[in-house]
């Protein structure tokens, strides 16, 4: 997806949801998930709170588990953020030597 189109697409999806359309979005894109999370955390003025659920699926020894939360920060398992953090750490080692 063109990164410049992420916010307009997320905004359009949010408007559809406000009209009562049930929307499911799956992504492994950091920017997409952050746009939705910021829309929840910082709703537009004169706007009702958004009813968004973030869902994570993850593998445990006994099978696939599911977790949901109203904010990304509340998810205990977020592979997108885990990989973002790991990439940042690898970058710091290469740039700064630590």
C-alpha positions as CSV (number, residue, x, y, z in Angstrom):
1,X,0.0,0.0,0.0
2,X,1.2,3.5,-0.8
3,X,2.2,4.9,2.6
4,X,0.6,8.3,1.7
5,X,-2.8,6.5,1.3
6,X,-2.9,4.8,4.7
7,X,-4.5,7.7,6.6
8,X,-7.1,8.4,3.9
9,X,-8.0,4.7,3.7
10,X,-8.2,4.4,7.5
11,X,-10.3,7.6,7.7
12,X,-12.7,6.1,5.1
13,X,-13.0,2.8,7.0
14,X,-13.7,4.7,10.2
15,X,-16.4,6.7,8.4
16,X,-18.0,3.5,7.2
17,X,-18.0,2.2,10.7
18,X,-19.7,5.3,12.0
19,X,-22.4,4.7,9.5
20,X,-23.0,1.3,11.0
21,X,-21.0,-0.8,8.6
22,X,-19.2,-3.6,10.4
23,X,-15.6,-3.7,9.1
24,X,-12.8,-6.2,9.6
25,X,-9.3,-5.2,8.8
26,X,-6.3,-7.5,9.0
27,X,-2.8,-6.1,8.7
28,X,0.8,-6.6,9.6
29,X,1.5,-2.9,8.8
30,X,2.7,-0.8,11.6
31,X,1.3,2.4,10.2
32,X,-2.2,1.0,9.6
33,X,-2.5,-0.3,13.1
34,X,-1.1,3.0,14.6
35,X,-3.6,5.1,12.5
36,X,-6.5,3.1,14.0
37,X,-5.0,3.3,17.5
38,X,-4.5,7.1,17.3
39,X,-8.1,7.5,16.0
40,X,-9.3,5.7,19.2
41,X,-6.9,7.6,21.5
42,X,-7.5,11.0,20.0
43,X,-11.0,11.1,18.5
44,X,-12.0,14.1,16.4
45,X,-13.7,16.9,18.3
46,X,-17.5,16.5,18.5
47,X,-17.2,12.8,17.6
48,X,-18.5,9.9,19.6
49,X,-15.8,7.4,20.8
50,X,-14.9,4.8,18.3
51,X,-15.8,1.2,19.0
52,X,-12.7,-0.5,17.7
53,X,-11.4,-3.8,18.9
54,X,-7.8,-4.8,18.2
55,X,-7.4,-8.6,18.0
56,X,-4.2,-10.6,18.2
57,X,-3.8,-14.3,17.3
58,X,-0.8,-16.1,18.6
59,X,0.5,-19.6,18.9
60,X,0.9,-21.3,22.3
61,X,1.9,-24.9,23.1
62,X,-1.8,-25.9,23.3
63,X,-2.8,-24.2,20.0
64,X,-3.8,-20.8,18.7
65,X,-4.9,-18.2,21.2
66,X,-6.8,-15.0,20.7
67,X,-6.6,-11.7,22.6
68,X,-8.6,-8.5,22.1
69,X,-8.3,-5.0,23.5
70,X,-9.6,-1.5,22.9
71,X,-6.1,-0.1,22.5
72,X,-3.0,-1.6,21.0
73,X,-1.0,-0.9,24.1
74,X,-3.3,-3.3,26.0
75,X,-2.4,-6.2,23.8
76,X,0.1,-8.5,25.4
77,X,0.9,-10.1,22.0
78,X,1.5,-7.8,19.1
79,X,3.9,-9.3,16.5
80,X,4.0,-6.0,14.5
81,X,5.3,-4.1,17.5
82,X,7.6,-6.9,18.6
83,X,9.2,-6.9,15.2
84,X,9.3,-3.1,15.1
85,X,11.1,-3.0,18.4
86,X,13.6,-5.8,17.3
87,X,14.3,-3.9,14.1
88,X,15.0,-0.7,16.1
89,X,17.3,-2.6,18.4
90,X,19.3,-4.1,15.4
91,X,19.5,-0.6,13.9
92,X,20.9,0.9,17.1
93,X,23.6,-1.8,17.2
94,X,24.6,-1.1,13.7
95,X,24.6,2.7,14.1
96,X,25.9,3.1,17.6
97,X,27.6,-0.2,18.3
98,X,25.3,-1.1,21.2
